[in-house]
Amino acid sequence: MIGGISVTQLLILLVIVMLVFGTKRLRNIGSDLGSAVKGFRKGIEEEPADKEPEKISKSENASAAVQAKEEKAKATRPTDTDV
């Protein structure tokens, strides 16, 4: 017994699923699911390990720092609703 489901119950469920969907459709679903898993695994394996992150120029870094300071200053100012 696996988790409260007996082998007999699993066979009855399998027969019902085959009657509802048909063997051809189940075969297509199985092959589609298998190819999706295979493609997912292939995509993960092909990810390059030595991929360098994009380099940020000094000017972009400086402008980002200025923007962050401005946002922080705006966030700390009390508004009319805070007073």
mmCIF file of the N, C-alpha and C atoms, coordinates in Angstrom:
data_MODEL
# 
_entry.id   MODEL 
# 
loop_
_atom_site.group_PDB 
_atom_site.id 
_atom_site.type_symbol 
_atom_site.label_atom_id 
_atom_site.label_alt_id 
_atom_site.label_comp_id 
_atom_site.label_asym_id 
_atom_site.label_entity_id 
_atom_site.label_seq_id 
_atom_site.pdbx_PDB_ins_code 
_atom_site.Cartn_x 
_atom_site.Cartn_y 
_atom_site.Cartn_z 
_atom_site.occupancy 
_atom_site.B_iso_or_equiv 
_atom_site.pdbx_formal_charge 
_atom_site.auth_seq_id 
_atom_site.auth_comp_id 
_atom_site.auth_asym_id 
_atom_site.auth_atom_id 
_atom_site.pdbx_PDB_model_num 
ATOM 1   N N  . MET A 1 1  ? 0.830   -1.177 0.000   1.00 0.00 ? 1  MET A N  1 
ATOM 2   C CA . MET A 1 1  ? 0.000   0.000  0.000   1.00 0.00 ? 1  MET A CA 1 
ATOM 3   C C  . MET A 1 1  ? 0.880   1.247  0.000   1.00 0.00 ? 1  MET A C  1 
ATOM 4   N N  . ILE A 1 2  ? 0.677   2.144  -0.945  1.00 0.00 ? 2  ILE A N  1 
ATOM 5   C CA . ILE A 1 2  ? 1.463   3.368  -1.075  1.00 0.00 ? 2  ILE A CA 1 
ATOM 6   C C  . ILE A 1 2  ? 0.588   4.544  -0.667  1.00 0.00 ? 2  ILE A C  1 
ATOM 7   N N  . GLY A 1 3  ? 0.822   5.094  0.512   1.00 0.00 ? 3  GLY A N  1 
ATOM 8   C CA . GLY A 1 3  ? 0.090   6.281  0.944   1.00 0.00 ? 3  GLY A CA 1 
ATOM 9   C C  . GLY A 1 3  ? -1.409  6.094  1.012   1.00 0.00 ? 3  GLY A C  1 
ATOM 10  N N  . GLY A 1 4  ? -1.878  4.904  1.349   1.00 0.00 ? 4  GLY A N  1 
ATOM 11  C CA . GLY A 1 4  ? -3.304  4.677  1.473   1.00 0.00 ? 4  GLY A CA 1 
ATOM 12  C C  . GLY A 1 4  ? -3.982  4.306  0.173   1.00 0.00 ? 4  GLY A C  1 
ATOM 13  N N  . ILE A 1 5  ? -3.257  4.192  -0.925  1.00 0.00 ? 5  ILE A N  1 
ATOM 14  C CA . ILE A 1 5  ? -3.841  3.817  -2.218  1.00 0.00 ? 5  ILE A CA 1 
ATOM 15  C C  . ILE A 1 5  ? -3.327  2.430  -2.577  1.00 0.00 ? 5  ILE A C  1 
ATOM 16  N N  . SER A 1 6  ? -4.242  1.513  -2.799  1.00 0.00 ? 6  SER A N  1 
ATOM 17  C CA . SER A 1 6  ? -3.830  0.140  -3.122  1.00 0.00 ? 6  SER A CA 1 
ATOM 18  C C  . SER A 1 6  ? -3.582  0.004  -4.621  1.00 0.00 ? 6  SER A C  1 
ATOM 19  N N  . VAL A 1 7  ? -3.000  -1.111 -4.989  1.00 0.00 ? 7  VAL A N  1 
ATOM 20  C CA . VAL A 1 7  ? -2.703  -1.385 -6.390  1.00 0.00 ? 7  VAL A CA 1 
ATOM 21  C C  . VAL A 1 7  ? -4.007  -1.486 -7.189  1.00 0.00 ? 7  VAL A C  1 
ATOM 22  N N  . THR A 1 8  ? -5.016  -2.066 -6.607  1.00 0.00 ? 8  THR A N  1 
ATOM 23  C CA . THR A 1 8  ? -6.306  -2.205 -7.279  1.00 0.00 ? 8  THR A CA 1 
ATOM 24  C C  . THR A 1 8  ? -6.898  -0.833 -7.612  1.00 0.00 ? 8  THR A C  1 
ATOM 25  N N  . GLN A 1 9  ? -6.814  0.080  -6.661  1.00 0.00 ? 9  GLN A N  1 
ATOM 26  C CA . GLN A 1 9  ? -7.334  1.428  -6.890  1.00 0.00 ? 9  GLN A CA 1 
ATOM 27  C C  . GLN A 1 9  ? -6.556  2.135  -7.995  1.00 0.00 ? 9  GLN A C  1 
ATOM 28  N N  . LEU A 1 10 ? -5.242  1.942  -8.035  1.00 0.00 ? 10 LEU A N  1 
ATOM 29  C CA . LEU A 1 10 ? -4.432  2.541  -9.098  1.00 0.00 ? 10 LEU A CA 1 
ATOM 30  C C  . LEU A 1 10 ? -4.808  1.977  -10.463 1.00 0.00 ? 10 LEU A C  1 
ATOM 31  N N  . LEU A 1 11 ? -5.051  0.672  -10.544 1.00 0.00 ? 11 LEU A N  1 
ATOM 32  C CA . LEU A 1 11 ? -5.450  0.075  -11.821 1.00 0.00 ? 11 LEU A CA 1 
ATOM 33  C C  . LEU A 1 11 ? -6.802  0.588  -12.288 1.00 0.00 ? 11 LEU A C  1 
ATOM 34  N N  . ILE A 1 12 ? -7.742  0.728  -11.356 1.00 0.00 ? 12 ILE A N  1 
ATOM 35  C CA . ILE A 1 12 ? -9.066  1.265  -11.709 1.00 0.00 ? 12 ILE A CA 1 
ATOM 36  C C  . ILE A 1 12 ? -8.934  2.701  -12.208 1.00 0.00 ? 12 ILE A C  1 
ATOM 37  N N  . LEU A 1 13 ? -8.106  3.493  -11.550 1.00 0.00 ? 13 LEU A N  1 
ATOM 38  C CA . LEU A 1 13 ? -7.874  4.873  -11.965 1.00 0.00 ? 13 LEU A CA 1 
ATOM 39  C C  . LEU A 1 13 ? -7.240  4.924  -13.354 1.00 0.00 ? 13 LEU A C  1 
ATOM 40  N N  . LEU A 1 14 ? -6.285  4.046  -13.615 1.00 0.00 ? 14 LEU A N  1 
ATOM 41  C CA . LEU A 1 14 ? -5.636  3.994  -14.922 1.00 0.00 ? 14 LEU A CA 1 
ATOM 42  C C  . LEU A 1 14 ? -6.633  3.651  -16.020 1.00 0.00 ? 14 LEU A C  1 
ATOM 43  N N  . VAL A 1 15 ? -7.519  2.711  -15.768 1.00 0.00 ? 15 VAL A N  1 
ATOM 44  C CA . VAL A 1 15 ? -8.530  2.330  -16.755 1.00 0.00 ? 15 VAL A CA 1 
ATOM 45  C C  . VAL A 1 15 ? -9.470  3.494  -17.033 1.00 0.00 ? 15 VAL A C  1 
ATOM 46  N N  . ILE A 1 16 ? -9.882  4.199  -15.992 1.00 0.00 ? 16 ILE A N  1 
ATOM 47  C CA . ILE A 1 16 ? -10.783 5.354  -16.178 1.00 0.00 ? 16 ILE A CA 1 
ATOM 48  C C  . ILE A 1 16 ? -10.102 6.443  -16.991 1.00 0.00 ? 16 ILE A C  1 
ATOM 49  N N  . VAL A 1 17 ? -8.835  6.732  -16.686 1.00 0.00 ? 17 VAL A N  1 
ATOM 50  C CA . VAL A 1 17 ? -8.097  7.762  -17.427 1.00 0.00 ? 17 VAL A CA 1 
ATOM 51  C C  . VAL A 1 17 ? -7.945  7.354  -18.882 1.00 0.00 ? 17 VAL A C  1 
ATOM 52  N N  . MET A 1 18 ? -7.677  6.070  -19.139 1.00 0.00 ? 18 MET A N  1 
ATOM 53  C CA . MET A 1 18 ? -7.544  5.602  -20.525 1.00 0.00 ? 18 MET A CA 1 
ATOM 54  C C  . MET A 1 18 ? -8.866  5.707  -21.278 1.00 0.00 ? 18 MET A C  1 
ATOM 55  N N  . LEU A 1 19 ? -9.978  5.448  -20.598 1.00 0.00 ? 19 LEU A N  1 
ATOM 56  C CA . LEU A 1 19 ? -11.280 5.558  -21.249 1.00 0.00 ? 19 LEU A CA 1 
ATOM 57  C C  . LEU A 1 19 ? -11.626 7.015  -21.557 1.00 0.00 ? 19 LEU A C  1 
ATOM 58  N N  . VAL A 1 20 ? -11.247 7.923  -20.665 1.00 0.00 ? 20 VAL A N  1 
ATOM 59  C CA . VAL A 1 20 ? -11.585 9.332  -20.858 1.00 0.00 ? 20 VAL A CA 1 
ATOM 60  C C  . VAL A 1 20 ? -10.716 9.958  -21.949 1.00 0.00 ? 20 VAL A C  1 
ATOM 61  N N  . PHE A 1 21 ? -9.409  9.760  -21.871 1.00 0.00 ? 21 PHE A N  1 
ATOM 62  C CA . PHE A 1 21 ? -8.500  10.433 -22.797 1.00 0.00 ? 21 PHE A CA 1 
ATOM 63  C C  . PHE A 1 21 ? -8.148  9.599  -24.022 1.00 0.00 ? 21 PHE A C  1 
ATOM 64  N N  . GLY A 1 22 ? -8.142  8.318  -23.915 1.00 0.00 ? 22 GLY A N  1 
ATOM 65  C CA . GLY A 1 22 ? -7.732  7.468  -25.026 1.00 0.00 ? 22 GLY A CA 1 
ATOM 66  C C  . GLY A 1 22 ? -6.224  7.267  -25.012 1.00 0.00 ? 22 GLY A C  1 
ATOM 67  N N  . THR A 1 23 ? -5.790  6.142  -25.546 1.00 0.00 ? 23 THR A N  1 
ATOM 68  C CA . THR A 1 23 ? -4.365  5.800  -25.480 1.00 0.00 ? 23 THR A CA 1 
ATOM 69  C C  . THR A 1 23 ? -3.515  6.709  -26.370 1.00 0.00 ? 23 THR A C  1 
ATOM 70  N N  . LYS A 1 24 ? -4.042  7.109  -27.508 1.00 0.00 ? 24 LYS A N  1 
ATOM 71  C CA . LYS A 1 24 ? -3.268  7.957  -28.419 1.00 0.00 ? 24 LYS A CA 1 
ATOM 72  C C  . LYS A 1 24 ? -2.988  9.316  -27.788 1.00 0.00 ? 24 LYS A C  1 
ATOM 73  N N  . ARG A 1 25 ? -4.007  9.891  -27.170 1.00 0.00 ? 25 ARG A N  1 
ATOM 74  C CA . ARG A 1 25 ? -3.830  11.201 -26.538 1.00 0.00 ? 25 ARG A CA 1 
ATOM 75  C C  . ARG A 1 25 ? -2.876  11.111 -25.345 1.00 0.00 ? 25 ARG A C  1 
ATOM 76  N N  . LEU A 1 26 ? -2.982  10.038 -24.550 1.00 0.00 ? 26 LEU A N  1 
ATOM 77  C CA . LEU A 1 26 ? -2.070  9.852  -23.420 1.00 0.00 ? 26 LEU A CA 1 
ATOM 78  C C  . LEU A 1 26 ? -0.632  9.702  -23.899 1.00 0.00 ? 26 LEU A C  1 
ATOM 79  N N  . ARG A 1 27 ? -0.442  8.991  -25.008 1.00 0.00 ? 27 ARG A N  1 
ATOM 80  C CA . ARG A 1 27 ? 0.900   8.821  -25.569 1.00 0.00 ? 27 ARG A CA 1 
ATOM 81  C C  . ARG A 1 27 ? 1.464   10.170 -26.011 1.00 0.00 ? 27 ARG A C  1 
ATOM 82  N N  . ASN A 1 28 ? 0.623   11.000 -26.635 1.00 0.00 ? 28 ASN A N  1 
ATOM 83  C CA . ASN A 1 28 ? 1.064   12.327 -27.066 1.00 0.00 ? 28 ASN A CA 1 
ATOM 84  C C  . ASN A 1 28 ? 1.404   13.212 -25.875 1.00 0.00 ? 28 ASN A C  1 
ATOM 85  N N  . ILE A 1 29 ? 0.582   13.163 -24.830 1.00 0.00 ? 29 ILE A N  1 
ATOM 86  C CA . ILE A 1 29 ? 0.849   13.961 -23.628 1.00 0.00 ? 29 ILE A CA 1 
ATOM 87  C C  . ILE A 1 29 ? 2.155   13.529 -22.993 1.00 0.00 ? 29 ILE A C  1 
ATOM 88  N N  . GLY A 1 30 ? 2.382   12.215 -22.920 1.00 0.00 ? 30 GLY A N  1 
ATOM 89  C CA . GLY A 1 30 ? 3.622   11.696 -22.339 1.00 0.00 ? 30 GLY A CA 1 
ATOM 90  C C  . GLY A 1 30 ? 4.847   12.112 -23.127 1.00 0.00 ? 30 GLY A C  1 
ATOM 91  N N  . SER A 1 31 ? 4.757   12.044 -24.441 1.00 0.00 ? 31 SER A N  1 
ATOM 92  C CA . SER A 1 31 ? 5.918   12.423 -25.254 1.00 0.00 ? 31 SER A CA 1 
ATOM 93  C C  . SER A 1 31 ? 6.167   13.929 -25.187 1.00 0.00 ? 31 SER A C  1 
ATOM 94  N N  . ASP A 1 32 ? 5.108   14.726 -25.156 1.00 0.00 ? 32 ASP A N  1 
ATOM 95  C CA . ASP A 1 32 ? 5.266   16.174 -25.023 1.00 0.00 ? 32 ASP A CA 1 
ATOM 96  C C  . ASP A 1 32 ? 5.899   16.541 -23.684 1.00 0.00 ? 32 ASP A C  1 
ATOM 97  N N  . LEU A 1 33 ? 5.449   15.876 -22.637 1.00 0.00 ? 33 LEU A N  1 
ATOM 98  C CA . LEU A 1 33 ? 6.003   16.140 -21.311 1.00 0.00 ? 33 LEU A CA 1 
ATOM 99  C C  . LEU A 1 33 ? 7.470   15.725 -21.245 1.00 0.00 ? 33 LEU A C  1 
ATOM 100 N N  . GLY A 1 34 ? 7.788   14.583 -21.832 1.00 0.00 ? 34 GLY A N  1 
ATOM 101 C CA . GLY A 1 34 ? 9.175   14.117 -21.850 1.00 0.00 ? 34 GLY A CA 1 
ATOM 102 C C  . GLY A 1 34 ? 10.085  15.051 -22.627 1.00 0.00 ? 34 GLY A C  1 
ATOM 103 N N  . SER A 1 35 ? 9.634   15.543 -23.770 1.00 0.00 ? 35 SER A N  1 
ATOM 104 C CA . SER A 1 35 ? 10.464  16.457 -24.560 1.00 0.00 ? 35 SER A CA 1 
ATOM 105 C C  . SER A 1 35 ? 10.626  17.802 -23.851 1.00 0.00 ? 35 SER A C  1 
ATOM 106 N N  . ALA A 1 36 ? 9.609   18.221 -23.100 1.00 0.00 ? 36 ALA A N  1 
ATOM 107 C CA . ALA A 1 36 ? 9.727   19.475 -22.347 1.00 0.00 ? 36 ALA A CA 1 
ATOM 108 C C  . ALA A 1 36 ? 10.762  19.349 -21.239 1.00 0.00 ? 36 ALA A C  1 
ATOM 109 N N  . VAL A 1 37 ? 10.748  18.239 -20.529 1.00 0.00 ? 37 VAL A N  1 
ATOM 110 C CA . VAL A 1 37 ? 11.733  18.010 -19.466 1.00 0.00 ? 37 VAL A CA 1 
ATOM 111 C C  . VAL A 1 37 ? 13.133  17.904 -20.061 1.00 0.00 ? 37 VAL A C  1 
ATOM 112 N N  . LYS A 1 38 ? 13.252  17.217 -21.192 1.00 0.00 ? 38 LYS A N  1 
ATOM 113 C CA . LYS A 1 38 ? 14.548  17.065 -21.856 1.00 0.00 ? 38 LYS A CA 1 
ATOM 114 C C  . LYS A 1 38 ? 15.084  18.425 -22.306 1.00 0.00 ? 38 LYS A C  1 
ATOM 115 N N  . GLY A 1 39 ? 14.230  19.259 -22.871 1.00 0.00 ? 39 GLY A N  1 
ATOM 116 C CA . GLY A 1 39 ? 14.647  20.594 -23.294 1.00 0.00 ? 39 GLY A CA 1 
ATOM 117 C C  . GLY A 1 39 ? 15.039  21.470 -22.119 1.00 0.00 ? 39 GLY A C  1 
ATOM 118 N N  . PHE A 1 40 ? 14.327  21.338 -21.013 1.00 0.00 ? 40 PHE A N  1 
ATOM 119 C CA . PHE A 1 40 ? 14.656  22.102 -19.804 1.00 0.00 ? 40 PHE A CA 1 
ATOM 120 C C  . PHE A 1 40 ? 16.025  21.705 -19.278 1.00 0.00 ? 40 PHE A C  1 
ATOM 121 N N  . ARG A 1 41 ? 16.285  20.410 -19.203 1.00 0.00 ? 41 ARG A N  1 
ATOM 122 C CA . ARG A 1 41 ? 17.590  19.937 -18.728 1.00 0.00 ? 41 ARG A CA 1 
ATOM 123 C C  . ARG A 1 41 ? 18.709  20.388 -19.668 1.00 0.00 ? 41 ARG A C  1 
ATOM 124 N N  . LYS A 1 42 ? 18.460  20.324 -20.963 1.00 0.00 ? 42 LYS A N  1 
ATOM 125 C CA . LYS A 1 42 ? 19.465  20.742 -21.941 1.00 0.00 ? 42 LYS A CA 1 
ATOM 126 C C  . LYS A 1 42 ? 19.757  22.234 -21.805 1.00 0.00 ? 42 LYS A C  1 
ATOM 127 N N  . GLY A 1 43 ? 18.720  23.020 -21.576 1.00 0.00 ? 43 GLY A N  1 
ATOM 128 C CA . GLY A 1 43 ? 18.896  24.460 -21.404 1.00 0.00 ? 43 GLY A CA 1 
ATOM 129 C C  . GLY A 1 43 ? 19.706  24.796 -20.165 1.00 0.00 ? 43 GLY A C  1 
ATOM 130 N N  . ILE A 1 44 ? 19.504  24.044 -19.101 1.00 0.00 ? 44 ILE A N  1 
ATOM 131 C CA . ILE A 1 44 ? 20.267  24.286 -17.876 1.00 0.00 ? 44 ILE A CA 1 
ATOM 132 C C  . ILE A 1 44 ? 21.722  23.890 -18.063 1.00 0.00 ? 44 ILE A C  1 
ATOM 133 N N  . GLU A 1 45 ? 21.976  22.776 -18.734 1.00 0.00 ? 45 GLU A N  1 
ATOM 134 C CA . GLU A 1 45 ? 23.346  22.306 -18.938 1.00 0.00 ? 45 GLU A CA 1 
ATOM 135 C C  . GLU A 1 45 ? 24.128  23.213 -19.879 1.00 0.00 ? 45 GLU A C  1 
ATOM 136 N N  . GLU A 1 46 ? 23.465  23.849 -20.833 1.00 0.00 ? 46 GLU A N  1 
ATOM 137 C CA . GLU A 1 46 ? 24.152  24.681 -21.810 1.00 0.00 ? 46 GLU A CA 1 
ATOM 138 C C  . GLU A 1 46 ? 24.488  26.067 -21.287 1.00 0.00 ? 46 GLU A C  1 
ATOM 139 N N  . GLU A 1 47 ? 24.007  26.421 -20.104 1.00 0.00 ? 47 GLU A N  1 
ATOM 140 C CA . GLU A 1 47 ? 24.295  27.738 -19.553 1.00 0.00 ? 47 GLU A CA 1 
ATOM 141 C C  . GLU A 1 47 ? 25.795  27.847 -19.284 1.00 0.00 ? 47 GLU A C  1 
ATOM 142 N N  . PRO A 1 48 ? 26.466  28.806 -19.917 1.00 0.00 ? 48 PRO A N  1 
ATOM 143 C CA . PRO A 1 48 ? 27.914  28.904 -19.746 1.00 0.00 ? 48 PRO A CA 1 
ATOM 144 C C  . PRO A 1 48 ? 28.297  29.311 -18.323 1.00 0.00 ? 48 PRO A C  1 
ATOM 145 N N  . ALA A 1 49 ? 29.250  28.576 -17.759 1.00 0.00 ? 49 ALA A N  1 
ATOM 146 C CA . ALA A 1 49 ? 29.686  28.850 -16.393 1.00 0.00 ? 49 ALA A CA 1 
ATOM 147 C C  . ALA A 1 49 ? 30.636  30.035 -16.339 1.00 0.00 ? 49 ALA A C  1 
ATOM 148 N N  . ASP A 1 50 ? 31.350  30.288 -17.443 1.00 0.00 ? 50 ASP A N  1 
ATOM 149 C CA . ASP A 1 50 ? 32.338  31.369 -17.454 1.00 0.00 ? 50 ASP A CA 1 
ATOM 150 C C  . ASP A 1 50 ? 31.767  32.680 -17.988 1.00 0.00 ? 50 ASP A C  1 
ATOM 151 N N  . LYS A 1 51 ? 30.478  32.800 -18.015 1.00 0.00 ? 51 LYS A N  1 
ATOM 152 C CA . LYS A 1 51 ? 29.830  34.002 -18.530 1.00 0.00 ? 51 LYS A CA 1 
ATOM 153 C C  . LYS A 1 51 ? 30.114  35.180 -17.605 1.00 0.00 ? 51 LYS A C  1 
ATOM 154 N N  . GLU A 1 52 ? 30.661  36.247 -18.166 1.00 0.00 ? 52 GLU A N  1 
ATOM 155 C CA . GLU A 1 52 ? 30.987  37.433 -17.379 1.00 0.00 ? 52 GLU A CA 1 
ATOM 156 C C  . GLU A 1 52 ? 29.769  38.345 -17.296 1.00 0.00 ? 52 GLU A C  1 
ATOM 157 N N  . PRO A 1 53 ? 29.557  38.960 -16.155 1.00 0.00 ? 53 PRO A N  1 
ATOM 158 C CA . PRO A 1 53 ? 28.476  39.931 -16.071 1.00 0.00 ? 53 PRO A CA 1 
ATOM 159 C C  . PRO A 1 53 ? 28.814  41.156 -16.913 1.00 0.00 ? 53 PRO A C  1 
ATOM 160 N N  . GLU A 1 54 ? 27.788  41.847 -17.342 1.00 0.00 ? 54 GLU A N  1 
ATOM 161 C CA . GLU A 1 54 ? 28.025  43.032 -18.161 1.00 0.00 ? 54 GLU A CA 1 
ATOM 162 C C  . GLU A 1 54 ? 28.780  44.074 -17.347 1.00 0.00 ? 54 GLU A C  1 
ATOM 163 N N  . LYS A 1 55 ? 29.777  44.666 -17.992 1.00 0.00 ? 55 LYS A N  1 
ATOM 164 C CA . LYS A 1 55 ? 30.576  45.674 -17.297 1.00 0.00 ? 55 LYS A CA 1 
ATOM 165 C C  . LYS A 1 55 ? 29.856  47.015 -17.347 1.00 0.00 ? 55 LYS A C  1 
ATOM 166 N N  . ILE A 1 56 ? 29.837  47.682 -16.208 1.00 0.00 ? 56 ILE A N  1 
ATOM 167 C CA . ILE A 1 56 ? 29.195  48.987 -16.105 1.00 0.00 ? 56 ILE A CA 1 
ATOM 168 C C  . ILE A 1 56 ? 30.276  50.050 -16.181 1.00 0.00 ? 56 ILE A C  1 
ATOM 169 N N  . SER A 1 57 ? 30.063  51.013 -17.046 1.00 0.00 ? 57 SER A N  1 
ATOM 170 C CA . SER A 1 57 ? 31.054  52.067 -17.183 1.00 0.00 ? 57 SER A CA 1 
ATOM 171 C C  . SER A 1 57 ? 31.052  52.960 -15.953 1.00 0.00 ? 57 SER A C  1 
ATOM 172 N N  . LYS A 1 58 ? 32.126  53.712 -15.774 1.00 0.00 ? 58 LYS A N  1 
ATOM 173 C CA . LYS A 1 58 ? 32.247  54.590 -14.607 1.00 0.00 ? 58 LYS A CA 1 
ATOM 174 C C  . LYS A 1 58 ? 31.173  55.668 -14.612 1.00 0.00 ? 58 LYS A C  1 
ATOM 175 N N  . SER A 1 59 ? 30.823  56.175 -15.790 1.00 0.00 ? 59 SER A N  1 
ATOM 176 C CA . SER A 1 59 ? 29.803  57.221 -15.862 1.00 0.00 ? 59 SER A CA 1 
ATOM 177 C C  . SER A 1 59 ? 28.426  56.663 -15.483 1.00 0.00 ? 59 SER A C  1 
ATOM 178 N N  . GLU A 1 60 ? 28.127  55.438 -15.919 1.00 0.00 ? 60 GLU A N  1 
ATOM 179 C CA . GLU A 1 60 ? 26.861  54.824 -15.543 1.00 0.00 ? 60 GLU A CA 1 
ATOM 180 C C  . GLU A 1 60 ? 26.812  54.570 -14.038 1.00 0.00 ? 60 GLU A C  1 
ATOM 181 N N  . ASN A 1 61 ? 27.923  54.149 -13.484 1.00 0.00 ? 61 ASN A N  1 
ATOM 182 C CA . ASN A 1 61 ? 27.991  53.889 -12.052 1.00 0.00 ? 61 ASN A CA 1 
ATOM 183 C C  . ASN A 1 61 ? 27.808  55.177 -11.264 1.00 0.00 ? 61 ASN A C  1 
ATOM 184 N N  . ALA A 1 62 ? 28.432  56.274 -11.727 1.00 0.00 ? 62 ALA A N  1 
ATOM 185 C CA . ALA A 1 62 ? 28.319  57.559 -11.039 1.00 0.00 ? 62 ALA A CA 1 
ATOM 186 C C  . ALA A 1 62 ? 26.887  58.092 -11.120 1.00 0.00 ? 62 ALA A C  1 
ATOM 187 N N  . SER A 1 63 ? 26.267  57.984 -12.289 1.00 0.00 ? 63 SER A N  1 
ATOM 188 C CA . SER A 1 63 ? 24.893  58.478 -12.421 1.00 0.00 ? 63 SER A CA 1 
ATOM 189 C C  . SER A 1 63 ? 23.928  57.639 -11.588 1.00 0.00 ? 63 SER A C  1 
ATOM 190 N N  . ALA A 1 64 ? 24.198  56.364 -11.456 1.00 0.00 ? 64 ALA A N  1 
ATOM 191 C CA . ALA A 1 64 ? 23.356  55.509 -10.618 1.00 0.00 ? 64 ALA A CA 1 
ATOM 192 C C  . ALA A 1 64 ? 23.495  55.901 -9.152  1.00 0.00 ? 64 ALA A C  1 
ATOM 193 N N  . ALA A 1 65 ? 24.710  56.253 -8.733  1.00 0.00 ? 65 ALA A N  1 
ATOM 194 C CA . ALA A 1 65 ? 24.925  56.657 -7.350  1.00 0.00 ? 65 ALA A CA 1 
ATOM 195 C C  . ALA A 1 65 ? 24.205  57.969 -7.057  1.00 0.00 ? 65 ALA A C  1 
ATOM 196 N N  . VAL A 1 66 ? 24.251  58.919 -7.998  1.00 0.00 ? 66 VAL A N  1 
ATOM 197 C CA . VAL A 1 66 ? 23.564  60.195 -7.822  1.00 0.00 ? 66 VAL A CA 1 
ATOM 198 C C  . VAL A 1 66 ? 22.057  59.973 -7.735  1.00 0.00 ? 66 VAL A C  1 
ATOM 199 N N  . GLN A 1 67 ? 21.541  59.123 -8.600  1.00 0.00 ? 67 GLN A N  1 
ATOM 200 C CA . GLN A 1 67 ? 20.108  58.845 -8.608  1.00 0.00 ? 67 GLN A CA 1 
ATOM 201 C C  . GLN A 1 67 ? 19.692  58.171 -7.296  1.00 0.00 ? 67 GLN A C  1 
ATOM 202 N N  . ALA A 1 68 ? 20.509  57.294 -6.791  1.00 0.00 ? 68 ALA A N  1 
ATOM 203 C CA . ALA A 1 68 ? 20.183  56.618 -5.534  1.00 0.00 ? 68 ALA A CA 1 
ATOM 204 C C  . ALA A 1 68 ? 20.156  57.619 -4.380  1.00 0.00 ? 68 ALA A C  1 
ATOM 205 N N  . LYS A 1 69 ? 21.096  58.583 -4.377  1.00 0.00 ? 69 LYS A N  1 
ATOM 206 C CA . LYS A 1 69 ? 21.116  59.599 -3.329  1.00 0.00 ? 69 LYS A CA 1 
ATOM 207 C C  . LYS A 1 69 ? 19.862  60.470 -3.392  1.00 0.00 ? 69 LYS A C  1 
ATOM 208 N N  . GLU A 1 70 ? 19.450  60.841 -4.618  1.00 0.00 ? 70 GLU A N  1 
ATOM 209 C CA . GLU A 1 70 ? 18.250  61.656 -4.791  1.00 0.00 ? 70 GLU A CA 1 
ATOM 210 C C  . GLU A 1 70 ? 17.002  60.919 -4.305  1.00 0.00 ? 70 GLU A C  1 
ATOM 211 N N  . GLU A 1 71 ? 16.908  59.646 -4.636  1.00 0.00 ? 71 GLU A N  1 
ATOM 212 C CA . GLU A 1 71 ? 15.758  58.868 -4.202  1.00 0.00 ? 71 GLU A CA 1 
ATOM 213 C C  . GLU A 1 71 ? 15.734  58.725 -2.683  1.00 0.00 ? 71 GLU A C  1 
ATOM 214 N N  . LYS A 1 72 ? 16.900  58.559 -2.096  1.00 0.00 ? 72 LYS A N  1 
ATOM 215 C CA . LYS A 1 72 ? 16.976  58.429 -0.645  1.00 0.00 ? 72 LYS A CA 1 
ATOM 216 C C  . LYS A 1 72 ? 16.579  59.744 0.025   1.00 0.00 ? 72 LYS A C  1 
ATOM 217 N N  . ALA A 1 73 ? 17.025  60.859 -0.546  1.00 0.00 ? 73 ALA A N  1 
ATOM 218 C CA . ALA A 1 73 ? 16.681  62.165 0.019   1.00 0.00 ? 73 ALA A CA 1 
ATOM 219 C C  . ALA A 1 73 ? 15.176  62.417 -0.074  1.00 0.00 ? 73 ALA A C  1 
ATOM 220 N N  . LYS A 1 74 ? 14.562  62.038 -1.191  1.00 0.00 ? 74 LYS A N  1 
ATOM 221 C CA . LYS A 1 74 ? 13.124  62.211 -1.346  1.00 0.00 ? 74 LYS A CA 1 
ATOM 222 C C  . LYS A 1 74 ? 12.352  61.331 -0.358  1.00 0.00 ? 74 LYS A C  1 
ATOM 223 N N  . ALA A 1 75 ? 12.869  60.160 -0.117  1.00 0.00 ? 75 ALA A N  1 
ATOM 224 C CA . ALA A 1 75 ? 12.179  59.218 0.758   1.00 0.00 ? 75 ALA A CA 1 
ATOM 225 C C  . ALA A 1 75 ? 12.219  59.663 2.225   1.00 0.00 ? 75 ALA A C  1 
ATOM 226 N N  . THR A 1 76 ? 13.250  60.393 2.612   1.00 0.00 ? 76 THR A N  1 
ATOM 227 C CA . THR A 1 76 ? 13.380  60.789 4.025   1.00 0.00 ? 76 THR A CA 1 
ATOM 228 C C  . THR A 1 76 ? 12.698  62.115 4.338   1.00 0.00 ? 76 THR A C  1 
ATOM 229 N N  . ARG A 1 77 ? 12.293  62.881 3.318   1.00 0.00 ? 77 ARG A N  1 
ATOM 230 C CA . ARG A 1 77 ? 11.620  64.151 3.554   1.00 0.00 ? 77 ARG A CA 1 
ATOM 231 C C  . ARG A 1 77 ? 10.214  63.898 4.078   1.00 0.00 ? 77 ARG A C  1 
ATOM 232 N N  . PRO A 1 78 ? 9.814   64.650 5.111   1.00 0.00 ? 78 PRO A N  1 
ATOM 233 C CA . PRO A 1 78 ? 8.432   64.484 5.572   1.00 0.00 ? 78 PRO A CA 1 
ATOM 234 C C  . PRO A 1 78 ? 7.463   65.120 4.570   1.00 0.00 ? 78 PRO A C  1 
ATOM 235 N N  . THR A 1 79 ? 6.352   64.504 4.378   1.00 0.00 ? 79 THR A N  1 
ATOM 236 C CA . THR A 1 79 ? 5.345   65.066 3.469   1.00 0.00 ? 79 THR A CA 1 
ATOM 237 C C  . THR A 1 79 ? 4.256   65.710 4.317   1.00 0.00 ? 79 THR A C  1 
ATOM 238 N N  . ASP A 1 80 ? 3.312   66.321 3.655   1.00 0.00 ? 80 ASP A N  1 
ATOM 239 C CA . ASP A 1 80 ? 2.225   66.993 4.355   1.00 0.00 ? 80 ASP A CA 1 
ATOM 240 C C  . ASP A 1 80 ? 1.422   66.002 5.212   1.00 0.00 ? 80 ASP A C  1 
ATOM 241 N N  . THR A 1 81 ? 1.306   64.780 4.725   1.00 0.00 ? 81 THR A N  1 
ATOM 242 C CA . THR A 1 81 ? 0.507   63.810 5.466   1.00 0.00 ? 81 THR A CA 1 
ATOM 243 C C  . THR A 1 81 ? 1.263   63.282 6.684   1.00 0.00 ? 81 THR A C  1 
ATOM 244 N N  . ASP A 1 82 ? 2.601   63.378 6.677   1.00 0.00 ? 82 ASP A N  1 
ATOM 245 C CA . ASP A 1 82 ? 3.393   62.899 7.792   1.00 0.00 ? 82 ASP A CA 1 
ATOM 246 C C  . ASP A 1 82 ? 3.389   63.868 8.967   1.00 0.00 ? 82 ASP A C  1 
ATOM 247 N N  . VAL A 1 83 ? 3.162   65.130 8.693   1.00 0.00 ? 83 VAL A N  1 
ATOM 248 C CA . VAL A 1 83 ? 3.263   66.171 9.730   1.00 0.00 ? 83 VAL A CA 1 
ATOM 249 C C  . VAL A 1 83 ? 2.013   66.259 10.542  1.00 0.00 ? 83 VAL A C  1 
# 
